[in-house]
Amino acid sequence: RQRQAVAAAPAKRQPPGARTQTHKGGGWGGTTHTKDQAARIDRENAILVDKLTSIAQPRTQSLAPTRAAASVKPKKSSAGINRAKMNDQIARENAALAKRLSGARGTISVAKQKQDASKHDQYKRMLAKQDPAQSG
């Protein structure tokens, strides 16, 4: 957006430092600034407006990356490479351990426990028949 110059109405010549009236009929009433002060304020306001408009308008950038930028991969540090290798090794070891655990049989089965209990009762009865004084 370009700034358009506004043609000012020809003003009466006043001596330097004379006061000018601003906002005639606007309600401020009375004189407020000298011509020099008004000109300085106008310049500063114009600079401020230009700065604000430049901030408000985003800079346009190409959204699509160029071929060179798309093909370049960021370099990994040696620590990052070593960490990735260790993580892979740990994952492989965990998978092997899980495979071994899933294929392992339980050490105590209910059927085997019942069989051992019945044998124990059988031995207990046999001992009770042999020595009635020891049974208790």
C-alpha positions in Angstrom: 0.0 0.0 0.0 1.5 3.3 -1.0 1.0 6.5 0.9 -0.8 9.2 -1.1 0.1 12.8 -0.6 -2.8 14.9 0.5 -2.9 18.4 -0.9 -3.2 20.9 1.9 -5.4 24.0 1.5 -3.3 27.1 1.2 -2.8 28.5 4.6 -2.3 32.1 5.7 1.3 33.0 6.4 1.8 33.5 10.1 5.0 34.4 11.9 7.2 31.5 13.2 6.1 30.3 16.6 2.5 31.5 16.1 -0.2 29.2 17.4 -2.5 27.4 15.0 -6.0 26.2 15.8 -6.6 22.5 15.2 -9.9 20.7 14.8 -12.0 23.7 14.1 -15.4 23.1 15.4 -14.2 19.7 16.6 -14.6 20.5 20.2 -11.0 21.0 21.4 -11.4 24.7 21.2 -8.5 27.1 21.3 -5.0 26.9 20.0 -3.0 23.8 20.7 0.3 23.6 18.8 2.6 25.9 16.8 3.0 25.1 13.1 6.4 23.7 13.7 5.0 21.4 16.5 2.1 20.3 14.3 4.5 19.6 11.4 6.7 17.5 13.7 3.7 15.6 15.1 2.5 14.9 11.5 5.9 13.6 10.5 6.1 11.4 13.6 2.6 10.1 13.1 3.4 9.3 9.4 6.5 7.3 10.5 4.4 5.5 13.2 1.7 4.6 10.7 4.3 3.2 8.3 5.9 1.1 11.0 2.5 -0.2 12.1 1.5 -1.1 8.6 4.8 -2.9 7.9 4.3 -4.9 11.1 0.7 -5.7 10.2 1.5 -7.0 6.7 3.2 -10.4 6.9 6.2 -11.0 4.7 5.4 -13.4 2.0 7.6 -16.5 1.8 7.5 -19.4 -0.5 5.5 -22.2 1.2 6.9 -25.0 -1.0 10.5 -25.9 -0.2 13.0 -25.9 -3.0 14.4 -29.2 -4.2 17.7 -28.6 -2.7 16.2 -27.9 0.7 13.9 -30.9 0.6 16.8 -33.3 -0.3 19.1 -32.2 2.5 18.7 -34.2 5.7 19.9 -32.8 9.0 23.1 -34.4 10.2 22.8 -36.5 13.3 25.4 -36.3 16.0 27.4 -39.3 17.0 25.6 -39.4 20.3 22.3 -39.5 18.5 23.4 -42.3 16.3 24.8 -44.3 19.3 21.6 -43.7 21.2 19.5 -45.0 18.3 21.7 -48.1 18.0 21.3 -48.8 21.7 17.5 -48.4 21.5 17.4 -50.8 18.6 19.5 -53.4 20.4 17.4 -53.1 23.5 14.2 -53.6 21.4 15.7 -56.7 19.8 16.7 -58.2 23.2 13.2 -57.4 24.6 11.6 -59.1 21.6 13.8 -62.2 22.0 13.0 -62.4 25.8 9.3 -62.0 25.1 9.5 -64.9 22.6 11.3 -67.1 25.1 8.8 -66.3 27.8 5.8 -67.0 25.6 7.1 -70.4 24.6 8.1 -71.4 28.2 5.9 -73.8 30.1 4.9 -73.2 33.7 6.9 -75.0 36.4 3.9 -76.1 38.4 0.9 -77.6 36.8 -2.4 -78.3 38.6 -2.5 -81.9 37.3 1.0 -82.6 38.5 0.3 -81.0 41.9 -2.8 -83.3 42.3 -0.9 -86.3 41.3 1.9 -85.5 43.9 -0.7 -84.9 46.6 -2.4 -88.3 46.0 1.0 -90.0 46.1 1.8 -88.2 49.4 -1.5 -89.4 50.9 -0.8 -92.9 49.7 2.7 -92.8 51.4 1.1 -91.4 54.5 -1.4 -94.3 54.7 1.3 -96.8 54.1 3.4 -95.4 57.0 0.3 -95.3 59.3 -0.3 -99.1 58.6 3.3 -100.0 59.4 3.8 -98.2 62.7 0.6 -97.4 64.6 2.5 -95.8 67.5 4.0 -93.1 65.2 0.8 -92.0 63.6 -0.5 -89.2 65.4 
